[in-house]
Amino acid sequence: MGGLDALPPQARLSVSAPALRDPLRAVRSEAARVLASVPAQSFTAQQQQDFKTAVQEFTEAQIAMSDTPAAHVHLALLQDRQGQAALAE
């Protein structure tokens, strides 16, 4: 899904939103990462809920690995993509 970053937000949403309900957590987490910079008003109510759940799962996984520098970087990148630069620092 990493190649989807170059797509416009609406195209990323169309392609990636179904992955938010994938049975594999890794797929849901990657979909959340790809969709993090898509404006919230672009999501349907169901997509917003699925996105929120996937972000929470991603965050919990990174916290579980908080003894690694990569986990901190992954969380900061997600927060930055969501427009939360202050939290990303």
VENNOR-V219241 format. One record per residue. N is the residue number from 0. RES is the residue in one letter. PHI is phi in degrees with one decimal (999 if undefined). OMEGA is omega in whole degrees, 0 to 359 (NA if undefined). BURIAL is # if it has 9 or more other ideal C-beta (glycine too) atoms within 8 Angstrom, else .. Layout:
n=(N	N)
res=(RES	RES)
phi=(PHI	PHI)
omega=(OMEGA	OMEGA)
burial=(BURIAL	BURIAL)
//
This chain:
n=(0	1	2	3	4	5	6	7	8	9	10	11	12	13	14	15	16	17	18	19	20	21	22	23	24	25	26	27	28	29	30	31	32	33	34	35	36	37	38	39	40	41	42	43	44	45	46	47	48	49	50	51	52	53	54	55	56	57	58	59	60	61	62	63	64	65	66	67	68	69	70	71	72	73	74	75	76	77	78	79	80	81	82	83	84	85	86	87	88)
res=(M	G	G	L	D	A	L	P	P	Q	A	R	L	S	V	S	A	P	A	L	R	D	P	L	R	A	V	R	S	E	A	A	R	V	L	A	S	V	P	A	Q	S	F	T	A	Q	Q	Q	Q	D	F	K	T	A	V	Q	E	F	T	E	A	Q	I	A	M	S	D	T	P	A	A	H	V	H	L	A	L	L	Q	D	R	Q	G	Q	A	A	L	A	E)
phi=(999	-57.2	-68.4	-76.4	-57.4	-79.1	-73.9	-62.1	-51.6	-65.9	-67.9	-60.5	-65.0	-60.2	-80.8	-94.7	-54.8	-60.2	-69.7	-65.4	-110.8	-62.9	-67.7	-92.9	-59.5	-60.8	-68.9	-61.8	-65.0	-66.1	-62.3	-62.4	-62.0	-64.8	-92.2	-58.7	-95.7	-77.3	-56.0	-56.8	-69.6	-79.2	-81.9	-74.5	-59.7	-65.8	-63.5	-61.1	-65.1	-61.7	-63.4	-58.6	-64.3	-65.5	-64.4	-62.0	-62.5	-60.7	-61.8	-61.7	-64.7	-69.7	-64.7	-63.3	-107.4	-66.6	-81.7	-110.2	-60.0	-59.6	-62.1	-66.4	-64.7	-60.8	-64.8	-63.8	-64.5	-62.2	-62.3	-63.6	-62.6	-85.8	80.1	-108.7	-58.5	-62.1	-70.5	-66.3	-73.4)
omega=(183	179	181	182	183	181	173	184	183	178	176	180	181	183	190	183	179	180	177	180	180	179	180	180	180	179	179	180	179	176	178	179	182	185	187	182	177	180	184	182	178	183	168	179	179	178	178	179	179	179	180	179	180	178	179	178	178	181	179	179	180	178	178	179	188	176	178	178	182	180	179	178	180	178	180	179	178	180	178	179	180	179	181	185	180	178	182	180	NA)
burial=(#	.	.	#	.	.	.	.	#	.	#	#	#	.	.	#	#	.	#	#	.	#	.	.	.	.	#	#	#	#	#	#	#	#	#	#	.	#	.	.	.	.	#	.	.	.	#	#	.	#	#	.	#	#	#	.	#	#	#	.	#	#	#	.	#	.	.	.	.	.	#	#	.	#	#	#	#	#	#	#	#	.	.	.	.	.	.	#	.)
//
